[in-house]
């Protein structure tokens, strides 16, 4: 399995020769970086087998890419679920973090093949319970708040020894909110299991 970070909070997942793009193309929002043009081009040649998004905020979803994908492939962009080549993608309703919780429709995804991946998007940490009936993850992909407080770190630890991929991070040198400082204790505590890829970086999991 390969996971390539392609966006502020998105990845291209390759599992059992099936490619799944999850929140994988985005525009810049505040300090969160956009998908570089050369990476957008790479994600269009060839197109992924599946394109899915958790919600329509611009740091997770690019409408122009979605429209081009539908036009060129004849396939829909997924929010519910689909099975391709033996890989099953299931969309599960979850609540967005913070003030957007009531106003923003949001789904998290469980991807199942020879391994299982949970992609939480911007789901509030307590929403992990909504996925409790799903097969436990080999890889858990979450935004930075999941390592920002002891109570949430304790929740993550119940999934160990799964690997944890942390997204939704600005550049360290352009971090006006001090996010990297906030998460430093959690990163240190979980360092054996934690991956913090830069945009364009690929992680290989056996």
Secondary structure by P-SEA (a helix, b strand, c coil): cccccccccccccccccbbbbcccccccccccccccaaaaaaaacccccbbbbcccccccccaaaaaaaaaaccccccccccccccbbbbbbbbbbcccccccccbbbbbbbccbbbbbbccccccccccccccccccbbbbcccccccaaaaaaaaccccbbbbbccccccccccccccccaaaaaaaaccccccccccbbbbcc
